[in-house]
Amino acid sequence: GFMIESTDNGRAVGKDGEHMSREAMETVKRYYDETAEREWERLETHPFEFDLTTWMMDRYIQPGHSVLDIGGGPGRYSIYYAQKGCAVTLAELSEVNVEMARKQAALAGAAFEAYAVNCLELERLGLGQFDHVLLMGPLYHLLDPADQVEAVNIALRHLKPGGKLYAVFIHAFGGIVFALQHPGVLSDCWNSPDDQRLMQCIQDGTDYCGPGFTSVYMSHPNNILPFMDQFPLKKLHLFSQEGFLAPNKFQLMERDPAEVRKWVELAKRYLELPELLSWAEHIMYIGEKEG
C-alpha cells in the first residue's frame, strides 16, 4: 500500500507525492480499462445516483450550453447532456472508457468530442472555456492533495466566469455503506490493515488514502467544504448523490415501482441535509466561478 500520514487539517498526505500519483494513476487507468462495461452497467442497474445527480444538475445545465466532462468514465453524463442539446466534450483517462463512450453515444444518437487524456495534462488540448465543467472522477483518484488542487485549478481554467463546477468526492463512510450492501464484505475486510485504517479515519474525522476498489482518496464529509473553500467559487450545493437510499439500493430496486418513485421523491427533499451526507457513496459539490 501507499505510505500515508495525516496532517493537522484532517487531509491525508502522501510521503512521496509524485511517485505515488504516477503509480496510482496507472492502477486507476488499468482498473477502468478492465471495468468499462461494468461501470456503464452500474449506472444503468442502480439508477438512484444518476437520477438524483442529473435532477440537481439540470437546474443549471440547459440545451445549448457547453459542458466539459473531466474523468467522465464511459460517458453516461456526457451522453445525457449531448442528447439534451449541449455541446459536450469528454476527457477521460481510460482509452477503453472513451471507446465505450463513443460506442454508447452512437447507439443513443448522441454526438460529442472525446479524448483519452490525464486530467492533469488537459491543457495541452487547448479546449478553451465551457459553461459547465464536471469533475467526477479525479478528486477521488488523485492521491496527492497537491494534484487534487491542480485538478480543480485546471477545471476552473476551463470554466467561464459565472460557470458552474460539479466536483465529486467519495467519502470514507461510503466504504462502510458498500459493505452494508454486500454481505460478507465486512468479514473479508476485518483483518486488513488498510480497511482498519479506513474505519479509524471515519472515527477521527480524517481522510483515507490508499488501496480500495482501486487507488482511492476518500474524503471525510466534514473536510469537503474546507477543501473547496480555497478556490474562487461560490458554493451553491453540497449533496449526497444517492441520497439516503444507498444502503438499501438493491432491496429498493425489487420493490413496487410506485413505491420506489416515492422513495426517490423523499430522497430529493433530503439531499442537502448535512447530517445525512454520509448515507450516500458519493457527494457532489456545485459551485459557481467568481468574476
C-alpha positions as CSV (number, residue, x, y, z in Angstrom):
1,G,0.0,0.0,0.0
2,F,1.0,3.7,-0.1
3,M,2.6,5.2,2.9
4,I,0.3,7.9,4.2
5,E,0.4,10.2,7.1
6,S,-2.3,12.6,8.4
7,T,-2.0,16.4,8.5
8,D,-3.4,18.7,11.2
9,N,-6.4,19.7,9.0
10,G,-7.5,16.1,8.5
11,R,-6.4,15.7,4.9
12,A,-4.2,12.7,4.1
13,V,-0.8,13.3,2.7
14,G,1.4,11.1,0.6
15,K,5.1,10.9,1.6
16,D,6.2,10.9,-2.0
17,G,3.5,12.6,-3.9
18,E,4.8,12.5,-7.5
19,H,5.9,8.8,-7.4
20,M,2.7,7.9,-5.6
21,S,0.4,9.7,-8.0
22,R,2.1,8.2,-11.1
23,E,1.8,4.7,-9.7
24,A,-1.7,5.3,-8.6
25,M,-2.8,6.7,-12.0
26,E,-1.5,3.5,-13.7
27,T,-3.5,1.5,-11.2
28,V,-6.6,3.6,-11.8
29,K,-6.3,3.5,-15.6
30,R,-5.8,-0.3,-15.5
31,Y,-8.9,-0.7,-13.3
32,Y,-11.2,1.4,-15.6
33,D,-9.7,-0.2,-18.7
34,E,-10.8,-3.5,-17.3
35,T,-14.2,-2.5,-16.0
36,A,-15.6,-0.1,-18.6
37,E,-18.6,-2.4,-19.3
38,R,-19.3,-2.8,-15.6
39,E,-19.1,0.9,-14.9
40,W,-21.6,1.6,-17.7
41,E,-24.0,-1.1,-16.3
42,R,-23.6,0.2,-12.7
43,L,-25.4,3.4,-13.6
44,E,-28.0,1.5,-15.6
45,T,-28.9,-1.0,-13.0
46,H,-28.7,1.3,-9.9
47,P,-30.1,4.5,-11.3
48,F,-30.5,6.4,-8.0
49,E,-27.1,8.1,-8.3
50,F,-27.7,9.1,-11.9
51,D,-31.3,10.2,-11.5
52,L,-30.7,12.3,-8.4
53,T,-27.5,13.9,-9.7
54,T,-29.0,14.9,-13.0
55,W,-32.0,16.2,-11.2
56,M,-29.7,18.6,-9.3
57,M,-27.6,19.5,-12.3
58,D,-30.5,20.0,-14.7
59,R,-31.4,23.2,-12.9
60,Y,-28.2,24.8,-14.3
61,I,-27.3,22.8,-17.5
62,Q,-29.6,23.9,-20.3
63,P,-29.8,23.0,-24.0
64,G,-27.2,24.9,-26.0
65,H,-24.7,25.2,-23.0
66,S,-21.2,23.8,-23.4
67,V,-20.1,21.0,-21.0
68,L,-16.6,19.6,-20.3
69,D,-16.8,16.2,-18.6
70,I,-13.4,15.5,-17.0
71,G,-12.9,11.9,-15.9
72,G,-16.4,11.1,-17.2
73,G,-15.8,7.3,-17.5
74,P,-17.8,5.6,-20.1
75,G,-19.8,8.8,-20.8
76,R,-23.2,8.4,-19.1
77,Y,-23.4,12.1,-18.2
78,S,-21.8,13.2,-21.5
79,I,-24.4,11.2,-23.5
80,Y,-27.2,12.5,-21.3
81,Y,-26.3,16.2,-21.8
82,A,-25.4,15.7,-25.5
83,Q,-28.9,14.3,-26.0
84,K,-30.3,17.4,-24.3
85,G,-28.7,19.6,-26.9
86,C,-25.5,20.6,-25.1
87,A,-22.1,20.9,-26.8
88,V,-20.2,18.2,-24.8
89,T,-16.5,17.3,-24.6
90,L,-15.4,14.2,-22.7
91,A,-11.9,14.0,-21.3
92,E,-11.2,10.6,-19.7
93,L,-8.0,8.8,-18.5
94,S,-9.0,5.3,-19.8
95,E,-8.9,4.7,-23.6
96,V,-11.3,1.8,-23.1
97,N,-13.8,4.0,-21.4
98,V,-13.5,6.5,-24.3
99,E,-14.2,3.8,-26.8
100,M,-17.2,2.6,-24.7
101,A,-18.5,6.2,-24.6
102,R,-18.2,6.5,-28.4
103,K,-20.0,3.2,-28.9
104,Q,-22.8,4.1,-26.5
105,A,-23.1,7.6,-28.0
106,A,-23.6,6.1,-31.4
107,L,-26.3,3.8,-30.1
108,A,-28.0,6.8,-28.4
109,G,-27.7,9.0,-31.4
110,A,-25.6,11.5,-29.4
111,A,-22.6,13.3,-30.6
112,F,-19.7,14.8,-28.6
113,E,-15.9,15.1,-28.7
114,A,-14.0,12.6,-26.6
115,Y,-10.3,12.5,-25.7
116,A,-8.2,9.9,-23.7
117,V,-6.1,12.2,-21.5
118,N,-4.9,12.5,-17.9
119,C,-6.8,15.4,-16.3
120,L,-3.5,17.0,-15.2
121,E,-2.4,17.2,-18.8
122,L,-5.7,18.5,-20.2
123,E,-4.4,22.0,-21.1
124,R,-2.3,20.7,-23.9
125,L,-5.6,20.0,-25.8
126,G,-6.4,23.8,-25.9
127,L,-10.1,23.2,-25.4
128,G,-10.9,26.7,-24.3
129,Q,-13.7,27.6,-21.7
130,F,-17.1,26.0,-21.1
131,D,-20.3,26.9,-19.3
132,H,-20.1,23.9,-17.1
133,V,-17.2,21.6,-16.0
134,L,-17.8,18.2,-14.5
135,L,-15.0,16.8,-12.3
136,M,-16.5,13.5,-11.3
137,G,-13.5,11.1,-11.1
138,P,-10.2,12.9,-10.5
139,L,-10.7,14.1,-6.9
140,Y,-11.1,10.5,-5.5
141,H,-8.3,9.0,-7.6
142,L,-5.5,11.6,-7.3
143,L,-3.8,10.6,-4.1
144,D,-1.6,13.6,-3.7
145,P,-3.5,16.7,-2.4
146,A,-1.3,19.0,-4.5
147,D,-2.6,17.1,-7.6
148,Q,-6.2,17.5,-6.4
149,V,-5.7,21.2,-6.1
150,E,-4.1,21.3,-9.5
151,A,-7.1,19.3,-11.0
152,V,-9.6,21.8,-9.6
153,N,-7.5,24.7,-10.9
154,I,-7.3,23.2,-14.4
155,A,-11.0,22.6,-14.3
156,L,-11.5,26.3,-13.3
157,R,-9.2,27.5,-16.1
158,H,-11.6,25.7,-18.5
159,L,-14.7,27.3,-16.9
160,K,-16.2,30.6,-18.0
161,P,-16.7,33.3,-15.3
162,G,-20.1,32.6,-13.8
163,G,-19.9,29.0,-15.0
164,K,-20.6,26.0,-12.8
165,L,-18.2,23.4,-11.5
166,Y,-19.5,19.9,-10.4
167,A,-16.9,18.2,-8.2
168,V,-17.5,14.7,-6.8
169,F,-16.0,13.1,-3.7
170,I,-16.1,9.6,-2.4
171,H,-16.1,9.7,1.4
172,A,-14.7,7.2,3.8
173,F,-18.1,6.1,5.2
174,G,-19.1,5.2,1.6
175,G,-16.8,2.2,2.1
176,I,-19.0,1.1,5.0
177,V,-22.2,1.7,3.0
178,F,-20.8,-0.6,0.3
179,A,-20.2,-3.3,3.0
180,L,-23.7,-2.8,4.2
181,Q,-25.0,-3.5,0.7
182,H,-22.8,-6.6,0.1
183,P,-23.0,-9.5,2.7
184,G,-19.6,-10.8,3.6
185,V,-17.5,-7.7,2.7
186,L,-17.0,-6.6,6.3
187,S,-15.8,-10.1,7.3
188,D,-13.4,-10.1,4.4
189,C,-12.1,-6.7,5.3
190,W,-12.0,-7.0,9.1
191,N,-8.3,-8.1,9.4
192,S,-7.0,-5.9,6.6
193,P,-4.7,-3.1,7.9
194,D,-5.9,-0.7,5.2
195,D,-9.6,-1.3,6.0
196,Q,-8.9,-0.9,9.7
197,R,-7.2,2.4,8.9
198,L,-10.3,3.4,6.8
199,M,-12.5,2.6,9.8
200,Q,-10.2,4.7,12.1
201,C,-10.3,7.6,9.7
202,I,-14.1,7.8,10.0
203,Q,-13.8,7.9,13.7
204,D,-11.0,10.5,13.7
205,G,-12.6,12.8,11.0
206,T,-9.6,12.4,8.7
207,D,-9.4,11.4,5.0
208,Y,-8.4,8.0,3.9
209,C,-5.9,7.5,1.1
210,G,-4.6,4.2,-0.3
211,P,-5.9,0.9,-1.7
212,G,-9.6,0.5,-2.1
213,F,-11.6,-0.7,-5.1
214,T,-8.6,0.8,-6.9
215,S,-6.2,3.5,-5.7
216,V,-8.6,5.8,-3.9
217,Y,-8.8,9.0,-1.9
218,M,-11.8,9.1,0.4
219,S,-12.7,12.4,2.0
220,H,-14.4,12.8,5.3
221,P,-17.6,14.7,4.6
222,N,-16.6,17.5,7.0
223,N,-13.4,18.1,5.0
224,I,-15.0,18.7,1.6
225,L,-16.1,22.3,2.1
226,P,-12.8,23.4,3.7
227,F,-11.0,21.9,0.7
228,M,-13.3,23.7,-1.9
229,D,-13.3,27.0,0.0
230,Q,-9.7,27.6,-1.1
231,F,-10.9,28.2,-4.7
232,P,-12.6,31.3,-6.3
233,L,-16.0,29.6,-6.1
234,K,-19.4,30.5,-4.6
235,K,-20.9,27.3,-3.1
236,L,-24.3,26.5,-4.5
237,H,-24.9,23.0,-3.2
238,L,-23.3,20.1,-1.3
239,F,-25.4,17.0,-1.7
240,S,-25.4,13.2,-1.4
241,Q,-25.7,11.7,-4.9
242,E,-27.6,8.6,-3.9
243,G,-29.4,10.5,-1.1
244,F,-30.1,8.2,1.9
245,L,-31.0,5.3,-0.5
246,A,-27.5,3.8,-0.9
247,P,-27.5,1.3,1.9
248,N,-30.8,-0.2,0.6
249,K,-30.5,0.4,-3.1
250,F,-30.5,-3.3,-4.1
251,Q,-33.6,-4.1,-2.0
252,L,-35.4,-1.0,-3.2
253,M,-34.9,-2.0,-6.8
254,E,-37.0,-5.1,-6.1
255,R,-40.0,-3.1,-4.7
256,D,-43.1,-1.9,-6.5
257,P,-42.0,0.9,-8.9
258,A,-44.7,3.3,-7.5
259,E,-43.1,2.9,-4.0
260,V,-39.6,3.4,-5.4
261,R,-40.7,6.7,-7.0
262,K,-41.9,7.9,-3.6
263,W,-38.6,6.9,-2.0
264,V,-36.8,8.9,-4.8
265,E,-39.0,11.9,-4.1
266,L,-38.3,11.7,-0.4
267,A,-34.6,11.4,-1.1
268,K,-34.7,14.6,-3.2
269,R,-36.1,16.5,-0.2
270,Y,-33.2,15.4,2.0
271,L,-30.2,15.5,-0.5
272,E,-28.6,18.6,1.1
273,L,-29.1,17.8,4.8
274,P,-25.5,17.8,6.2
275,E,-26.4,15.1,8.8
276,L,-27.4,12.6,6.0
277,L,-24.4,13.2,3.7
278,S,-22.7,10.0,5.0
279,W,-25.6,7.8,3.9
280,A,-24.5,8.0,0.3
281,E,-21.4,6.7,-1.5
282,H,-20.7,9.9,-3.5
283,I,-21.0,13.6,-2.5
284,M,-21.2,16.4,-5.1
285,Y,-20.2,20.0,-4.7
286,I,-21.7,22.5,-7.1
287,G,-20.0,25.9,-7.2
288,E,-20.1,29.0,-9.4
289,K,-16.9,30.5,-10.7
290,E,-16.4,34.1,-9.4
291,G,-15.6,37.0,-11.6
